[in-house]
């Protein structure tokens, strides 16, 4: 699977660990930065990730910052993206199953590596259930419906 991942400086280490792990699993990972520990603004990387997703450059995305909150807000400003902030695997699974989320957000200061991996595994393995959820997901990008 083609996966785009971006973070801020607070989540740099978690991003690096996830990039390596996802590569070892055979995924094609696009690391959108940052690439060093210099302080950056999470919206810049959230917008970069959202643009990549909207352009079809990746099937799924992972957004990381200290809490996961700021970057998830930035990513969700793009109507082509449905980003879910999670901290455990059931929420990651349900974000795919019910909401057809295409980006997963997590907070590096709140989620350890093992839990982050469990969330990513659930997110990548779960298909969208479709059916009654299609109408609702369509309204997320088209509120007038």
KOLSE-161254 format. One record per residue: residue in one letter; residue number from 1; y, x, z of N, C-alpha, C in turn. Coordinates in steps of 0.02 Angstrom, whole numbers, plus 32768, in hexadecimal, padded with zeros to 4 digits. Atoms other than C-alpha are relative to their C-alpha. Last residue first. Layout:
rec residu:a | num:NUM | nY:Y | nX:X | nZ:Z | caY:Y | caX:X | caZ:Z | cY:Y | cX:X | cZ:Z $
...
//
This chain:
rec residu:x | num:145 | nY:803C | nX:8027 | nZ:8013 | caY:8340 | caX:7AC4 | caZ:801F | cY:7FEA | cX:7FD0 | cZ:8037 $
rec residu:x | num:144 | nY:7FED | nX:8041 | nZ:801B | caY:83F4 | caX:7AF9 | caZ:8044 | cY:7FC3 | cX:7FD5 | cZ:7FEE $
rec residu:x | num:143 | nY:7FF6 | nX:8032 | nZ:7FCC | caY:83B8 | caX:7B85 | caZ:80B7 | cY:8012 | cX:7FBA | cZ:7FE6 $
rec residu:x | num:142 | nY:7FDD | nX:8036 | nZ:8021 | caY:8371 | caX:7BEA | caZ:8026 | cY:800D | cX:7FC7 | cZ:8030 $
rec residu:x | num:141 | nY:7FD3 | nX:7FE3 | nZ:8031 | caY:8334 | caX:7C92 | caZ:8065 | cY:802C | cX:7FCE | cZ:7FDC $
rec residu:x | num:140 | nY:7FE1 | nX:7FC6 | nZ:7FE1 | caY:82E5 | caX:7C53 | caZ:8106 | cY:8031 | cX:8022 | cZ:7FD1 $
rec residu:x | num:139 | nY:7FBF | nX:8012 | nZ:7FE3 | caY:82C9 | caX:7BAA | caZ:80B3 | cY:8022 | cX:803B | cZ:8022 $
rec residu:x | num:138 | nY:7FD0 | nX:8008 | nZ:8037 | caY:823F | caX:7BF3 | caZ:8046 | cY:8045 | cX:7FF1 | cZ:801B $
rec residu:x | num:137 | nY:7FEC | nX:7FBC | nZ:8013 | caY:81E5 | caX:7C2C | caZ:80E5 | cY:8033 | cX:7FFD | cZ:7FC7 $
rec residu:x | num:136 | nY:7FD6 | nX:7FE4 | nZ:7FCB | caY:81E2 | caX:7B79 | caZ:8125 | cY:801A | cX:8045 | cZ:7FEE $
rec residu:x | num:135 | nY:7FC0 | nX:8024 | nZ:7FFF | caY:81A1 | caX:7B2E | caZ:8084 | cY:8030 | cX:801E | cZ:8032 $
rec residu:x | num:134 | nY:7FDA | nX:7FEF | nZ:803D | caY:811B | caX:7BB4 | caZ:8074 | cY:8044 | cX:7FDF | cZ:8001 $
rec residu:x | num:133 | nY:7FCC | nX:7FCE | nZ:7FF1 | caY:80E0 | caX:7BA1 | caZ:8129 | cY:802C | cX:8010 | cZ:7FC4 $
rec residu:x | num:132 | nY:7FC5 | nX:8020 | nZ:7FE3 | caY:8082 | caX:7AFD | caZ:810B | cY:8039 | cX:8031 | cZ:800D $
rec residu:x | num:131 | nY:8007 | nX:8045 | nZ:7FEC | caY:8008 | caX:7B55 | caZ:8095 | cY:8041 | cX:7FE4 | cZ:801D $
rec residu:x | num:130 | nY:7FEB | nX:8030 | nZ:8033 | caY:8027 | caX:7C10 | caZ:808D | cY:8000 | cX:7FBA | cZ:801C $
rec residu:x | num:129 | nY:802C | nX:803A | nZ:8000 | caY:7FC2 | caX:7C72 | caZ:810D | cY:8012 | cX:7FCD | cZ:7FCA $
rec residu:x | num:128 | nY:7FD8 | nX:803D | nZ:7FF5 | caY:801A | caX:7D17 | caZ:80E5 | cY:7FD1 | cX:7FC4 | cZ:7FF9 $
rec residu:x | num:127 | nY:7FE1 | nX:8021 | nZ:803A | caY:7F9B | caX:7DA4 | caZ:80F0 | cY:802B | cX:7FC4 | cZ:8016 $
rec residu:x | num:126 | nY:7FFD | nX:8049 | nZ:7FFE | caY:7F7E | caX:7E0E | caZ:818B | cY:8021 | cX:7FE4 | cZ:7FC1 $
rec residu:x | num:125 | nY:8041 | nX:8020 | nZ:800D | caY:7F40 | caX:7EC1 | caZ:817D | cY:8004 | cX:7FB4 | cZ:7FF8 $
rec residu:x | num:124 | nY:8019 | nX:7FEF | nZ:8043 | caY:7FE8 | caX:7F17 | caZ:816B | cY:7FC1 | cX:7FDB | cZ:7FEE $
rec residu:x | num:123 | nY:7FD0 | nX:8013 | nZ:8033 | caY:803B | caX:7EC1 | caZ:81FF | cY:7FE4 | cX:800C | cZ:7FB9 $
rec residu:x | num:122 | nY:8002 | nX:8049 | nZ:8005 | caY:7FA3 | caX:7ED0 | caZ:8270 | cY:802D | cX:7FE7 | cZ:7FC8 $
rec residu:x | num:121 | nY:8042 | nX:8013 | nZ:8019 | caY:7F94 | caX:7F8A | caZ:824C | cY:7FFB | cX:7FB4 | cZ:7FF7 $
rec residu:x | num:120 | nY:8001 | nX:7FF2 | nZ:8048 | caY:804F | caX:7FA2 | caZ:8262 | cY:7FBE | cX:7FEC | cZ:7FE2 $
rec residu:x | num:119 | nY:7FD4 | nX:8031 | nZ:8021 | caY:804C | caX:7F4E | caZ:830C | cY:7FFF | cX:8009 | cZ:7FB5 $
rec residu:x | num:118 | nY:8023 | nX:8040 | nZ:7FFD | caY:7FB6 | caX:7FB5 | caZ:8345 | cY:8029 | cX:7FC9 | cZ:7FDE $
rec residu:x | num:117 | nY:8037 | nX:7FFE | nZ:8032 | caY:800C | caX:8054 | caZ:8308 | cY:7FDA | cX:7FBD | cZ:7FFF $
rec residu:x | num:116 | nY:7FE1 | nX:8004 | nZ:8042 | caY:80AA | caX:8027 | caZ:836A | cY:7FCA | cX:8000 | cZ:7FC9 $
rec residu:x | num:115 | nY:7FEE | nX:8046 | nZ:800A | caY:8040 | caX:8006 | caZ:8405 | cY:8020 | cX:7FF6 | cZ:7FBC $
rec residu:x | num:114 | nY:803E | nX:8026 | nZ:8007 | caY:7FF0 | caX:80B2 | caZ:83F7 | cY:800E | cX:7FB6 | cZ:7FF4 $
rec residu:x | num:113 | nY:8021 | nX:7FF3 | nZ:8040 | caY:8098 | caX:8106 | caZ:83D5 | cY:7FC0 | cX:7FD6 | cZ:7FF7 $
rec residu:x | num:112 | nY:8020 | nX:7FBF | nZ:8007 | caY:80F5 | caX:80B8 | caZ:8466 | cY:7FDA | cX:8005 | cZ:7FBE $
rec residu:x | num:111 | nY:8043 | nX:8004 | nZ:801B | caY:8168 | caX:8022 | caZ:8453 | cY:7FE3 | cX:8046 | cZ:7FF8 $
rec residu:x | num:110 | nY:8025 | nX:8036 | nZ:7FE0 | caY:8207 | caX:8009 | caZ:84B9 | cY:7FB6 | cX:7FFE | cZ:7FED $
rec residu:x | num:109 | nY:7FF7 | nX:7FF8 | nZ:7FB8 | caY:8272 | caX:80A3 | caZ:8495 | cY:7FD7 | cX:7FCC | cZ:8027 $
rec residu:x | num:108 | nY:8021 | nX:7FC2 | nZ:7FEA | caY:822F | caX:80AB | caZ:83E3 | cY:8006 | cX:800B | cZ:804B $
rec residu:x | num:107 | nY:7FD3 | nX:7FD4 | nZ:7FDA | caY:825E | caX:7FF6 | caZ:83C4 | cY:7FDC | cX:803C | cZ:801B $
rec residu:x | num:106 | nY:8016 | nX:7FEF | nZ:7FBD | caY:81FD | caX:7F9C | caZ:833C | cY:8034 | cX:802E | cZ:8021 $
rec residu:x | num:105 | nY:7FD0 | nX:7FD7 | nZ:7FD8 | caY:8224 | caX:7F44 | caZ:829A | cY:7FE4 | cX:800B | cZ:8045 $
rec residu:x | num:104 | nY:800F | nX:8000 | nZ:7FB9 | caY:81A3 | caX:7F07 | caZ:821A | cY:8032 | cX:802D | cZ:8023 $
rec residu:x | num:103 | nY:7FEA | nX:7FC5 | nZ:7FDA | caY:81DC | caX:7EDF | caZ:816A | cY:7FF0 | cX:7FF4 | cZ:804A $
rec residu:x | num:102 | nY:800F | nX:7FC5 | nZ:8029 | caY:8189 | caX:7E69 | caZ:80ED | cY:8019 | cX:8040 | cZ:8020 $
rec residu:x | num:101 | nY:7FD3 | nX:7FC8 | nZ:7FF4 | caY:817C | caX:7DD3 | caZ:8160 | cY:7FEB | cX:803A | cZ:7FD3 $
rec residu:x | num:100 | nY:8003 | nX:7FD4 | nZ:803A | caY:8117 | caX:7D46 | caZ:8110 | cY:8031 | cX:803A | cZ:8007 $
rec residu:x | num:99 | nY:7FBC | nX:7FF5 | nZ:801A | caY:814F | caX:7CD6 | caZ:819F | cY:8004 | cX:802B | cZ:7FC2 $
rec residu:x | num:98 | nY:7FD6 | nX:803C | nZ:8001 | caY:80AD | caX:7C84 | caZ:81DA | cY:8043 | cX:800A | cZ:7FDD $
rec residu:x | num:97 | nY:8026 | nX:803D | nZ:800C | caY:8025 | caX:7D05 | caZ:81B9 | cY:802D | cX:7FC3 | cZ:7FF7 $
rec residu:x | num:96 | nY:801B | nX:8000 | nZ:8044 | caY:8093 | caX:7D9F | caZ:81AA | cY:7FE2 | cX:7FBC | cZ:7FEF $
rec residu:x | num:95 | nY:7FC7 | nX:7FF7 | nZ:802D | caY:80FF | caX:7D84 | caZ:8243 | cY:7FEA | cX:8001 | cZ:7FB7 $
rec residu:x | num:94 | nY:7FE2 | nX:8042 | nZ:800E | caY:8066 | caX:7D3E | caZ:829A | cY:803C | cX:8005 | cZ:7FD3 $
rec residu:x | num:93 | nY:802E | nX:8029 | nZ:8028 | caY:800A | caX:7DE4 | caZ:828A | cY:8020 | cX:7FBD | cZ:7FED $
rec residu:x | num:92 | nY:8003 | nX:7FE1 | nZ:8042 | caY:809E | caX:7E4B | caZ:82C8 | cY:7FD4 | cX:7FD7 | cZ:7FD1 $
rec residu:x | num:91 | nY:7FC1 | nX:8012 | nZ:8022 | caY:80B8 | caX:7DD2 | caZ:8359 | cY:8002 | cX:801E | cZ:7FB9 $
rec residu:x | num:90 | nY:8004 | nX:8047 | nZ:8011 | caY:8000 | caX:7DE5 | caZ:8386 | cY:8040 | cX:7FE9 | cZ:7FDD $
rec residu:x | num:89 | nY:8022 | nX:8011 | nZ:803E | caY:800B | caX:7EA3 | caZ:8378 | cY:7FFD | cX:7FB6 | cZ:7FEE $
rec residu:x | num:88 | nY:8049 | nX:8003 | nZ:7FF5 | caY:808E | caX:7EC6 | caZ:83FF | cY:7FE0 | cX:7FE3 | cZ:7FC1 $
rec residu:x | num:87 | nY:8012 | nX:7FCE | nZ:7FCE | caY:8146 | caX:7EF6 | caZ:8405 | cY:7FB6 | cX:8000 | cZ:8010 $
rec residu:x | num:86 | nY:803C | nX:800C | nZ:7FD7 | caY:818A | caX:7E9A | caZ:836F | cY:7FF6 | cX:8038 | cZ:8032 $
rec residu:x | num:85 | nY:7FFF | nX:7FD1 | nZ:7FC9 | caY:822D | caX:7E87 | caZ:830E | cY:7FC6 | cX:7FEF | cZ:802E $
rec residu:x | num:84 | nY:8014 | nX:8019 | nZ:7FBE | caY:8208 | caX:7E28 | caZ:826E | cY:8000 | cX:8039 | cZ:8033 $
rec residu:x | num:83 | nY:8010 | nX:7FCB | nZ:7FD1 | caY:8263 | caX:7E4D | caZ:81CC | cY:7FF2 | cX:7FE2 | cZ:8044 $
rec residu:x | num:82 | nY:8010 | nX:8023 | nZ:7FC2 | caY:8263 | caX:7DCF | caZ:813F | cY:7FE5 | cX:8033 | cZ:8031 $
rec residu:x | num:81 | nY:8027 | nX:7FDF | nZ:7FCB | caY:82B8 | caX:7E20 | caZ:80AB | cY:7FF7 | cX:7FD0 | cZ:803A $
rec residu:x | num:80 | nY:8043 | nX:7FF2 | nZ:801C | caY:82F5 | caX:7DDA | caZ:8005 | cY:7FD0 | cX:801B | cZ:8035 $
rec residu:x | num:79 | nY:8029 | nX:803D | nZ:8004 | caY:838A | caX:7D88 | caZ:805C | cY:7FBB | cX:800B | cZ:7FE3 $
rec residu:x | num:78 | nY:8013 | nX:8008 | nZ:8046 | caY:83D0 | caX:7E33 | caZ:8090 | cY:7FD2 | cX:7FC4 | cZ:7FFA $
rec residu:x | num:77 | nY:7FC4 | nX:8016 | nZ:8025 | caY:8429 | caX:7E26 | caZ:8138 | cY:7FF0 | cX:7FF6 | cZ:7FB6 $
rec residu:x | num:76 | nY:8002 | nX:8048 | nZ:800F | caY:837C | caX:7E2F | caZ:8188 | cY:803E | cX:7FE5 | cZ:7FDE $
rec residu:x | num:75 | nY:8031 | nX:800D | nZ:8035 | caY:8378 | caX:7EEC | caZ:817A | cY:8001 | cX:7FB6 | cZ:7FEC $
rec residu:x | num:74 | nY:7FE7 | nX:7FE4 | nZ:803F | caY:8418 | caX:7F00 | caZ:81E0 | cY:7FD1 | cX:7FEF | cZ:7FC6 $
rec residu:x | num:73 | nY:7FC7 | nX:8029 | nZ:8015 | caY:83DC | caX:7E8B | caZ:8269 | cY:801B | cX:8018 | cZ:7FBE $
rec residu:x | num:72 | nY:801C | nX:803E | nZ:8019 | caY:8335 | caX:7EE5 | caZ:8271 | cY:8037 | cX:7FD0 | cZ:7FE9 $
rec residu:x | num:71 | nY:8017 | nX:7FF5 | nZ:8044 | caY:8390 | caX:7F8C | caZ:827D | cY:7FE1 | cX:7FC1 | cZ:7FE3 $
rec residu:x | num:70 | nY:7FCA | nX:7FF4 | nZ:802F | caY:83F3 | caX:7F52 | caZ:8313 | cY:7FE8 | cX:8008 | cZ:7FB9 $
rec residu:x | num:69 | nY:7FD4 | nX:803A | nZ:8009 | caY:8363 | caX:7F04 | caZ:8372 | cY:8034 | cX:800C | cZ:7FC9 $
rec residu:x | num:68 | nY:8019 | nX:8028 | nZ:8038 | caY:82DC | caX:7F88 | caZ:835F | cY:802F | cX:7FC6 | cZ:7FEF $
rec residu:x | num:67 | nY:801A | nX:8040 | nZ:7FE8 | caY:8309 | caX:7FC9 | caZ:840C | cY:7FDE | cX:7FD8 | cZ:7FCA $
rec residu:x | num:66 | nY:800F | nX:7FFB | nZ:7FB9 | caY:8325 | caX:8081 | caZ:83E4 | cY:7FE0 | cX:7FC2 | cZ:801D $
rec residu:x | num:65 | nY:7FC5 | nX:7FE4 | nZ:7FDE | caY:8316 | caX:806B | caZ:8329 | cY:7FEE | cX:8002 | cZ:804A $
rec residu:x | num:64 | nY:8004 | nX:7FE8 | nZ:7FBC | caY:8287 | caX:804B | caZ:82B0 | cY:8045 | cX:8015 | cZ:8019 $
rec residu:x | num:63 | nY:7FBC | nX:7FEF | nZ:7FEA | caY:8270 | caX:7FE8 | caZ:8210 | cY:7FFE | cX:8011 | cZ:804A $
rec residu:x | num:62 | nY:7FFF | nX:7FF6 | nZ:7FB8 | caY:81C7 | caX:7FE0 | caZ:81B9 | cY:8045 | cX:801A | cZ:8012 $
rec residu:x | num:61 | nY:7FD2 | nX:7FD1 | nZ:7FE3 | caY:81B7 | caX:7F9A | caZ:810A | cY:7FF9 | cX:8004 | cZ:804B $
rec residu:x | num:60 | nY:7FF0 | nX:800D | nZ:7FB9 | caY:8134 | caX:7F47 | caZ:80A0 | cY:8030 | cX:8035 | cZ:8018 $
rec residu:x | num:59 | nY:801D | nX:8041 | nZ:7FF0 | caY:8110 | caX:7F38 | caZ:7FE6 | cY:8010 | cX:7FEB | cZ:8047 $
rec residu:x | num:58 | nY:8036 | nX:7FFF | nZ:7FCF | caY:8185 | caX:7FC4 | caZ:7FB7 | cY:7FE7 | cX:7FBA | cZ:800B $
rec residu:x | num:57 | nY:8017 | nX:7FBB | nZ:7FFA | caY:8200 | caX:7FED | caZ:7F2B | cY:7FC7 | cX:8008 | cZ:8032 $
rec residu:x | num:56 | nY:8047 | nX:7FFC | nZ:800E | caY:8211 | caX:7F35 | caZ:7EFF | cY:7FE3 | cX:8046 | cZ:8004 $
rec residu:x | num:55 | nY:800A | nX:7FE4 | nZ:8043 | caY:82CE | caX:7F3D | caZ:7EF1 | cY:7FB6 | cX:8006 | cZ:7FEE $
rec residu:x | num:54 | nY:7FE8 | nX:8032 | nZ:8031 | caY:82E1 | caX:7EC7 | caZ:7F86 | cY:7FF5 | cX:8018 | cZ:7FB8 $
rec residu:x | num:53 | nY:802E | nX:8039 | nZ:8001 | caY:8274 | caX:7F3B | caZ:7FEF | cY:8014 | cX:7FCE | cZ:7FCB $
rec residu:x | num:52 | nY:803F | nX:7FE9 | nZ:801D | caY:82D7 | caX:7FD6 | caZ:7FC1 | cY:7FCE | cX:7FC6 | cZ:7FFB $
rec residu:x | num:51 | nY:7FF4 | nX:7FF8 | nZ:8048 | caY:837A | caX:7F7B | caZ:7FE4 | cY:7FC1 | cX:8016 | cZ:7FDC $
rec residu:x | num:50 | nY:7FFD | nX:8043 | nZ:801E | caY:833A | caX:7F42 | caZ:808E | cY:800A | cX:8004 | cZ:7FB5 $
rec residu:x | num:49 | nY:8044 | nX:801C | nZ:8001 | caY:8309 | caX:7FF4 | caZ:80BB | cY:7FFF | cX:7FBC | cZ:7FDF $
rec residu:x | num:48 | nY:8025 | nX:7FD8 | nZ:8031 | caY:83B4 | caX:8039 | caZ:808B | cY:7FB9 | cX:7FE6 | cZ:7FF9 $
rec residu:x | num:47 | nY:7FEC | nX:8017 | nZ:8042 | caY:840A | caX:7FAB | caZ:80E9 | cY:7FDB | cX:8026 | cZ:7FC9 $
rec residu:x | num:46 | nY:801A | nX:8044 | nZ:8008 | caY:83A7 | caX:7FD3 | caZ:8186 | cY:8011 | cX:7FE5 | cZ:7FBB $
rec residu:x | num:45 | nY:8047 | nX:7FF9 | nZ:8011 | caY:83CC | caX:808C | caZ:8170 | cY:7FDD | cX:7FBC | cZ:7FF9 $
rec residu:x | num:44 | nY:8006 | nX:7FDD | nZ:803F | caY:8487 | caX:8072 | caZ:8169 | cY:7FB8 | cX:8005 | cZ:7FE9 $
rec residu:x | num:43 | nY:7FF7 | nX:802E | nZ:8038 | caY:847F | caX:7FEE | caZ:81F2 | cY:7FF8 | cX:8022 | cZ:7FBC $
rec residu:x | num:42 | nY:803B | nX:8025 | nZ:8015 | caY:842E | caX:806E | caZ:8268 | cY:800D | cX:7FCE | cZ:7FC7 $
rec residu:x | num:41 | nY:7FF5 | nX:8047 | nZ:7FF4 | caY:84C7 | caX:80DF | caZ:826C | cY:7FC5 | cX:7FD8 | cZ:7FE5 $
rec residu:x | num:40 | nY:7FF2 | nX:8028 | nZ:803B | caY:8498 | caX:8196 | caZ:8279 | cY:800C | cX:7FB8 | cZ:8014 $
rec residu:x | num:39 | nY:7FF0 | nX:8046 | nZ:7FF5 | caY:8495 | caX:821B | caZ:8301 | cY:8012 | cX:7FDD | cZ:7FBF $
rec residu:x | num:38 | nY:7FB8 | nX:800E | nZ:7FFC | caY:8448 | caX:82BF | caZ:82C7 | cY:800B | cX:7FB5 | cZ:8008 $
rec residu:x | num:37 | nY:7FED | nX:8025 | nZ:7FC3 | caY:838E | caX:82C9 | caZ:82EE | cY:804B | cX:7FF4 | cZ:8008 $
rec residu:x | num:36 | nY:7FF4 | nX:7FD3 | nZ:7FC7 | caY:8355 | caX:82F9 | caZ:823F | cY:801C | cX:7FD6 | cZ:8039 $
rec residu:x | num:35 | nY:802F | nX:7FC8 | nZ:8001 | caY:830A | caX:82A4 | caZ:81A6 | cY:800D | cX:8034 | cZ:8035 $
rec residu:x | num:34 | nY:7FE2 | nX:7FBE | nZ:8008 | caY:835A | caX:81F8 | caZ:81AD | cY:7FCB | cX:8036 | cZ:8007 $
rec residu:x | num:33 | nY:7FD4 | nX:7FDB | nZ:7FD4 | caY:830C | caX:81B7 | caZ:8148 | cY:800B | cX:7FDC | cZ:8042 $
rec residu:x | num:32 | nY:7FBA | nX:8008 | nZ:8015 | caY:82C7 | caX:814C | caZ:80BC | cY:8032 | cX:8021 | cZ:802F $
rec residu:x | num:31 | nY:7FD7 | nX:7FF5 | nZ:7FC5 | caY:8213 | caX:8188 | caZ:80D4 | cY:8049 | cX:8000 | cZ:7FEA $
rec residu:x | num:30 | nY:7FBD | nX:7FE8 | nZ:8013 | caY:81B2 | caX:813C | caZ:8043 | cY:8029 | cX:8004 | cZ:8040 $
rec residu:x | num:29 | nY:7FC8 | nX:800C | nZ:7FD2 | caY:80FB | caX:812D | caZ:8075 | cY:8040 | cX:8020 | cZ:7FE5 $
rec residu:x | num:28 | nY:7FCA | nX:7FDD | nZ:8022 | caY:806A | caX:8119 | caZ:7FFA | cY:8040 | cX:7FF0 | cZ:8027 $
rec residu:x | num:27 | nY:7FC6 | nX:8026 | nZ:8019 | caY:7FDD | caX:80E3 | caZ:806C | cY:8032 | cX:802E | cZ:7FDF $
rec residu:x | num:26 | nY:8000 | nX:8008 | nZ:8049 | caY:7F3B | caX:8145 | caZ:8078 | cY:8039 | cX:7FD7 | cZ:7FE4 $
rec residu:x | num:25 | nY:8027 | nX:803D | nZ:8010 | caY:7F17 | caX:8134 | caZ:8132 | cY:7FFF | cX:7FF2 | cZ:7FB5 $
rec residu:x | num:24 | nY:8046 | nX:7FF0 | nZ:7FF3 | caY:7F50 | caX:81E9 | caZ:814A | cY:7FD3 | cX:7FC4 | cZ:7FF1 $
rec residu:x | num:23 | nY:8017 | nX:7FD6 | nZ:8037 | caY:7FF4 | caX:81B8 | caZ:80F9 | cY:7FB7 | cX:8012 | cZ:8007 $
rec residu:x | num:22 | nY:8008 | nX:802C | nZ:803A | caY:8009 | caX:812A | caZ:8175 | cY:7FE8 | cX:8027 | cZ:7FC4 $
rec residu:x | num:21 | nY:803B | nX:802A | nZ:7FF6 | caY:7FEA | caX:81A3 | caZ:8205 | cY:7FF3 | cX:7FD3 | cZ:7FC4 $
rec residu:x | num:20 | nY:803C | nX:7FD6 | nZ:8005 | caY:8068 | caX:8224 | caZ:81C6 | cY:7FC0 | cX:7FD6 | cZ:8004 $
rec residu:x | num:19 | nY:8004 | nX:7FE8 | nZ:8046 | caY:80F0 | caX:81A3 | caZ:81A5 | cY:7FC0 | cX:8029 | cZ:7FF7 $
rec residu:x | num:18 | nY:801A | nX:8037 | nZ:8029 | caY:80CB | caX:8150 | caZ:824E | cY:7FF9 | cX:8014 | cZ:7FB7 $
rec residu:x | num:17 | nY:8046 | nX:800C | nZ:7FEF | caY:80DF | caX:81F3 | caZ:82AE | cY:7FE1 | cX:7FCA | cZ:7FD5 $
rec residu:x | num:16 | nY:8027 | nX:7FC8 | nZ:8019 | caY:8180 | caX:821F | caZ:8252 | cY:7FB5 | cX:7FF7 | cZ:800E $
rec residu:x | num:15 | nY:8005 | nX:8006 | nZ:8049 | caY:81C7 | caX:8171 | caZ:8271 | cY:7FD5 | cX:8038 | cZ:7FE4 $
rec residu:x | num:14 | nY:8030 | nX:8035 | nZ:800E | caY:819E | caX:817C | caZ:832B | cY:7FF7 | cX:7FF8 | cZ:7FB4 $
rec residu:x | num:13 | nY:8043 | nX:7FE7 | nZ:7FEF | caY:81F6 | caX:8224 | caZ:8335 | cY:7FCB | cX:7FCB | cZ:7FF2 $
rec residu:x | num:12 | nY:8015 | nX:7FCC | nZ:802E | caY:8292 | caX:81E7 | caZ:82D9 | cY:7FB8 | cX:8017 | cZ:800D $
rec residu:x | num:11 | nY:8045 | nX:800E | nZ:8013 | caY:82A3 | caX:8147 | caZ:833D | cY:7FE3 | cX:8034 | cZ:7FD1 $
rec residu:x | num:10 | nY:8026 | nX:800F | nZ:7FC3 | caY:8343 | caX:8171 | caZ:839B | cY:7FB6 | cX:7FF6 | cZ:7FF1 $
rec residu:x | num:9 | nY:8011 | nX:7FC2 | nZ:7FDD | caY:838D | caX:81C5 | caZ:8300 | cY:7FD4 | cX:7FF4 | cZ:803D $
rec residu:x | num:8 | nY:7FC4 | nX:7FDC | nZ:7FEC | caY:8387 | caX:8123 | caZ:829B | cY:7FE9 | cX:803F | cZ:8025 $
rec residu:x | num:7 | nY:7FF1 | nX:8002 | nZ:7FB9 | caY:82F2 | caX:80E5 | caZ:823C | cY:8047 | cX:8017 | cZ:800C $
rec residu:x | num:6 | nY:7FBF | nX:7FE3 | nZ:7FEF | caY:82AB | caX:80C6 | caZ:8190 | cY:800C | cX:7FF7 | cZ:804A $
rec residu:x | num:5 | nY:7FF2 | nX:7FFB | nZ:7FB8 | caY:8200 | caX:80A1 | caZ:8146 | cY:8044 | cX:8022 | cZ:800A $
rec residu:x | num:4 | nY:7FC0 | nX:7FDE | nZ:7FF5 | caY:81CB | caX:8067 | caZ:8099 | cY:800E | cX:7FFE | cZ:804B $
rec residu:x | num:3 | nY:7FDC | nX:8012 | nZ:7FC4 | caY:8112 | caX:803C | caZ:8080 | cY:8040 | cX:802A | cZ:8004 $
rec residu:x | num:2 | nY:7FC0 | nX:7FDB | nZ:8001 | caY:80B1 | caX:803C | caZ:7FDC | cY:802A | cX:7FE5 | cZ:803A $
rec residu:x | num:1 | nY:7FC5 | nX:802A | nZ:8000 | caY:8000 | caX:8000 | caZ:8000 | cY:803E | cX:802D | cZ:8000 $
//
